[in-house]
Amino acid sequence: MSMPAAYLRFISAHRRFLAFGFLMAALSGFGQTFFVSLFSEPIRAAFGLGHGGFGLYYGVATVASAAAVIAGGRWIDRLDLRLFAPLVAVGLAAGAAVLAGAGSLPALLAALFLLRFCGQGLMMHTAMTSMTRYFDVERGRAVGTAALGLPAAEALLPSAAVGLMGWWSWQAVWWLVAALLLLGAVPAILGLLRGHGQRRRRLERTSAVEAEGGGWRRRDVLRDRRLYLVLPAVIAAPATVTLLFFHQVHIADERGWDMALMAGSFVTFAAAHVLALLGSGPLVDRITARRALPLAVAPLLLGVALAAAVAAPWVVPCYLALAGASAGAAATSGNAVWAELYGVHNLGAIRALAHALMVSATAVTPPLTGVLFDLGVPVGGVLAGMAAFVAAAIALAAAANRYAAAAPSPRRS
C-alpha cells in the first residue's frame, strides 16, 4: 500500500480522536501571539499603554504562563481527558471574557495570563500529549495530523477577527470567542472523546507496566543527560522562527528588502510548514523521532546560514520555506521524542517541562537579539550566531542517538 493510502487509512480509522487533537491545536490559536497581537492597538488605546508597556505586560504573562504549565500540565497524567480538556477550554473562555470586560491593568494582566496559559500553553499541550500518549506505532502520523490545527487557525482566525472588528468593537469579538468556546468547543470536545474510556483503560495497563519498572518522573528526567542533548534541537526551530518573525522589519530595512516581498514570502513558510507536518509523521514512524529530529532541524540550519550570507532579495522566500519545513518537521519529531525516551506514565509532566523551557526560549530570543541589534551587530552577524546555535543543536541531537531507543528505568536512590 502506498504511503498516502496508508496515511488516509490511518486517519479514517482514528478520525474522531485525531479530530480532537486537531481541534485542540486549532483552539490554541486564541491564545497565540498571531491572534492576540491583532488587538494590540485597541488594547493599548483602551489602557493608555505604549508598545513597550503592552509588550511588558504580554511578556510577563507569557513567562508566568510557562511556569504555570509546569504545574498545570502534569494534571493531564491524573485526570481523565474527558474532564481535563473541557476544563482547559473553560479556562480559555474565562481569559477571553476577562479581556472583554477588563477595566484595569491588573485585569488585563490576568486576561493575558489566562489566554497564554490555557491557549498557547495547555491547549497545545493537551493536543500533543494526547497524541503521543495514545498512539505508539503510528505516533508520528498522529502528532503531525493533529498539529495541522495550528496552521489552520493561523490561516482562518486573523481574517475572521479583522472582519468582525470592522463591524463590532474589539471587546465584542472577545465576548464572541468566549461564547464559542463554552457553547461550541466544549460540546465538540466531549463528542469527539466518546468512547475514550476504552482507550484510557488500554493506556492504564501500559502505564502500570512502566510504573512497575520504575517509570520516569520529572526529577529523573532532569538528571538524565539525554534531556540536555535533545532539548536544544527541540527549541531551535521555535526560537529561530521567533527571531525571524519578530525582527522582520529590521532585517528587511538593513538588507534593503521590500516589506511586500517579506509578506508575500510567508506563503512559502506556511506551505512548507504544512507539507512538513504531513511528511514528517511517516518518517518518525519509520526511523523513530530520535533519529528524525536532527534531520528535521537541518533545513533550518541551511535557511539561516543562507539568510546570514546572502542579501539578495531572492533569498527571502528560500530561507522562509526552509524555516517552515523545520518548524513542521521538528514539531512532529520534537513532540514524539519524549514518549520514546521516557515512556507515557508521566508524559504530561515531562512534556510540560519541555514546553515551558521552549516558551521561555522564545520569550528570551526577541529581547536578546534586539540588544545585539541596538549594539550595532549587523543582521548577518546575528543570523550567523543563530546558525551556529542550530548547528550545535543538530550535533547534540545526533549524539543522543548513541543511547538506546528504549528508555531504561531510572535508578532509584
Secondary structure by P-SEA (a helix, b strand, c coil): ccaaaaaaaaaaaaaaaaaaaaaaaaacccccaaaaaaaaaaaaaaacccaaaaaaaaaaaaaaaaaaaaaaaacccccccccaaaaaaaaaaaaaaaaaacccaaaaaaaaaaaaaccccaaaaaaaaaaaaacccaaaaaaaaaaaaaaaaaaccaaaaaaaaacccaaaaaaaaaaaaaacaaaaaaaaaccaaaaaaaaaaaaaaaaaaccccaaaaaacccccccccccaaaaaaaaaaaaaaaaaaaaacccaaaaaaaaaaaaaaaaaaaaaaaaaaaaccccccccccaaaaaaaaaaaaccccccaaaaaaaaaaaaaaaaaaaaaacccccccccaaaaaaaaaaaaaaaaaaaaaaaaaaaaaacccaaaaaaaaaaaaaaaaaaaaaaccccccccccccc
